[in-house]
Amino acid sequence: MELQNCLPSMKNDYKMNEMNDQQEMMNNVQGWNSMPSHDIMIPVPIKIQPSLGILDQNNIPINNSSPHPSVIHTSPQTPHGLPINTFIEPELPLELLQQGWKKFWSKRENRPYFWNKLTGESLWEFPPLRQFDVQSDPLGITSDGQHNGTNPMLLKKRPAEEIVLGPATKKMILTGPWELEIPTNVVIFERSPSMMSQPHPDIEFYRGHLVAKLRQCYQELCQSRENINAPKESFNRWLIERKVVDTGTDPLLPSQCYPEVSLRMYNEIMNDIPLRLAKPKYTADARKQLSIYAEAAKNLIESRNTLQESRKVVKWNTEDTLQWLRKTVGATYVDFQERLNHLKMQCQPHIAQTVKDSVEGICSKVYHLSVEYARKVKEKNSELLIAQGITEIAPAPAVLTLHKVWCYPVQFVTPAPRLPPVEYMADKEQTYVRFNGERLLINTVYLQKLEQLYRYSCYEDKKMENFMARVWCLLKRYSVFCSNSPDTQVSVPVPILESLHRNFGVTFECFASPLNCYFRQYCSAFPDTDAYFGSRGSILDLNAVSGSFVVNPPIHCDDLIEAALNHIDRLLSESSEPLSFIIFLADGETTFVQKLDSSQFKRRQVVIPAYEHYYRHGFQYSVPKTDVNIRSPTSTLVVWLQNNAGCQRWSPSEDRVEALLEAFRPGRERDRDRQELLSPTPNPLLGPPPLPV
């Protein structure tokens, strides 16, 4: 079945930086279809020029500080002073812009004049609107004879002008739980392209096989050495925690970490020894759990070589507990829980000392297997590139001059390999994407969303020849990473994001993916697979200068949250331009609450009670629409971190915070879904993007 495109061919609203070979640039823009697959897929980012008329009129001082003190900076080029959601109204009508007219200011005459870059005309008066094409019919022969009688100087239309100044095409807005037409207000320092290899279905299939093998090995090690199941979600959180400190090249498998033993994995295994405890529902369950824990602790200490003192303490406490269970009749739920907590407090230190070497061995074994698997993936990828005649490019030298630019997707240095065909079958609700016998599922509307993101961010593939292959790589990566665990991808509901954008100017998500993002500007875990769909890379690598962000990190990933908060604090300290971060955390994370309370950039915080708000399912792109909303079992802490300029522009005032709290009200998501969105009312404040993104 034919996959229906969501958008017509887009106009290229992106300008390019200066290139040494102008003819090569024109050929690349004109020859979309013949562009080699090994070219860098993202164009050079746009430099912001002061002549665009968007600099601050109040002459706010700009801080040129940078995370790279040895780098030479150019003069500040960051826009200031624009109201939230404000569109810069063009000085000339769109029809005149399409005919090549531009407005300039004459310093000598102290008045504006108009110049046509296609015909060379220059006028003091407002130019007349021609009813003919000044290039294909410069004299107006095929028109009704209305022309100004000038002798136009015919110029050859450049390929870039064919795209920018071509006839306007009507955009089709794709409806769904997202808003991809919102332009960014985030400015960053220009960065070097990524050295990561671009994805290939064969490599992704092989990596997925090795990750599944490593996950199974972790389970078997826990079973054989400690007679427990691998802690739930432990492997996923290990992957996230390791990538915070990993300096290796593989995007998923940790390969170069210090220390080798993960403290996160170690503690999670240790907490499940000798028994994984869960909060019981009934009194009988509490009694049973206490009995099982006492028996398991006694058997473990008797079967291991340990200190005599530890053996004595554990055996005495477990036997005393078992005797109490035999004698006690009619004990309450609280009695059993208090006895269990006391027993665990007495025995756990001795048990931990006994199994310490064994648990460290499990963590070390898993890490070294990951290093070996990452090496195998790299070798296989190198073989594939060599077979296709592609040479891996050495790391580029550090950038000596950093420009401030609008935030743009990740670029690549290594050329893209040729991709094999990928099969797919689409229907009204779901689409199956299959490669090498493995079939992955995605809701059709989310596949259309990926197509729209792809058209915004991937310029090398205008014919969409590689689209399905890259979609399969994306789905495979997240399928392997999450492994039926949606908790790492839960997202903020749409009404809340709408309120954040409307009241606080948020246009950027710090933790998202192409599958669950609301804006088309976001940071994600895997820049290699996500870059084609608009990812700006990892939030830890984003040197933002100004902008408004929403931060919703994965739950129970303390190392990642701590690293992100430290990075945000550094960004706020180094920038005097408007910078705002609205952070969502599960309430009860004592360490982070204390850290946020002590921050000099904290402006306000609110707590949303448990079971009074929702989140969106981590697998919203594949589950039925009725299962998307999940009631939150914990309260949510919302904190505003802003520098002085950010607080002046996006201050968490009473009315704005009240509007956000109203968006948290249960049922708002369903109310929005019932609205008629097929023909949305255009927002005059948004309009077309004021600058390329």
Secondary structure as UniProt FT lines:
FT   HELIX           22..30
FT   TURN            32..34
FT   TURN            37..38
FT   HELIX           50..52
FT   TURN            57..58
FT   TURN            69..70
FT   STRAND          72..73
FT   TURN            84..85
FT   HELIX           94..98
FT   TURN            99..100
FT   STRAND          101..106
FT   TURN            107..110
FT   STRAND          111..116
FT   TURN            117..119
FT   STRAND          122..123
FT   TURN            134..136
FT   TURN            138..139
FT   TURN            141..144
FT   HELIX           159..164
FT   TURN            180..181
FT   STRAND          187..189
FT   HELIX           201..226
FT   TURN            232..233
FT   HELIX           234..245
FT   HELIX           263..271
FT   HELIX           283..303
FT   HELIX           308..327
FT   HELIX           333..387
FT   TURN            388..389
FT   STRAND          401..402
FT   STRAND          404..406
FT   STRAND          423..426
FT   STRAND          430..435
FT   TURN            436..437
FT   STRAND          438..443
FT   HELIX           444..457
FT   TURN            462..463
FT   HELIX           467..482
FT   HELIX           486..489
FT   HELIX           494..504
FT   STRAND          508..509
FT   TURN            514..516
FT   HELIX           527..530
FT   HELIX           531..533
FT   HELIX           539..541
FT   STRAND          544..551
FT   TURN            555..556
FT   HELIX           558..574
FT   STRAND          579..586
FT   TURN            587..588
FT   HELIX           590..597
FT   TURN            600..601
FT   STRAND          602..608
FT   TURN            610..611
FT   STRAND          614..616
FT   TURN            618..622
FT   HELIX           625..627
FT   STRAND          629..631
FT   STRAND          636..642
FT   HELIX           644..649
FT   HELIX           654..663
FT   TURN            666..667
FT   HELIX           668..673
FT   TURN            684..686
//
